[in-house]
Amino acid sequence: MRLLLYDATGKMVRDYTPQLKSFSGLISRQDVRINIAGLPAGLYFVVTVNEQGMHARKLVVLQ
């Protein structure tokens, strides 16, 4: 599984996949915490990619 963060322009800003692989127990869970510290306020998309396909969720970062 891959976990990626894109900004509103479609640019990938973070790849959380290495952190997921180091916590293999989280991969089967529905809830995963990601660190958004340092991100400017704005609209982002959290994208998961696995063997079933791709899923995106909207994330709004407020300051």
N, C-alpha and C positions, 0 to 999 in steps of 0.2 A: 504494500500500500504506500502511496505517496500523499503527502500533505503539503500543499503549496498556498502561498498568499500572493494575490495579485492586486494592484491598485486599480483605480477606476479607468485608467487608460489601457489596461491589459498587460502592463509590465509586471513581471514576476519580481516581488520585492523580498520574499523570504521562502526558503525551502526547509520545512520542518521534518522532512523524511529521515535524516540521520538521527534526530531525537527519538522518533517513533521506533526506529530499529533498535535503539539502546534500551527501550522499555517495551519489549515484545508483548507483555501482558496487556498493554493499552490498545494494541492493534485490534483486538476483538471487542473492545468496549465502544459504546456509542458516544461517550463523553471524553473529550481530550482537552486539556488546557494548553493554550499557546501563549507565549510571551509577546505582548505587543508593545512593550516598553520602547520608547524612542521613535515610534511611528508618529508622523504628523497627523493631525485631525483630517478625516476624510472618509471616503467610501472605499471599501476593500472587498475582495471575494476570497473566501476560504474554499479551496478546491481539493477534493479527495479523488484519487484515481486508484482503482483496483481492478481485479479481473472481471467484475460485473459492469464496469464503466466509469464514468466521471460524474461527480455531484458537486455543485457549487452552492455556497450559502453566502448571503450578504452580511457584511460586518461594517458597522459604522463606528469610527473612533472619534470620540468627542474629547475636547480638552477643557 
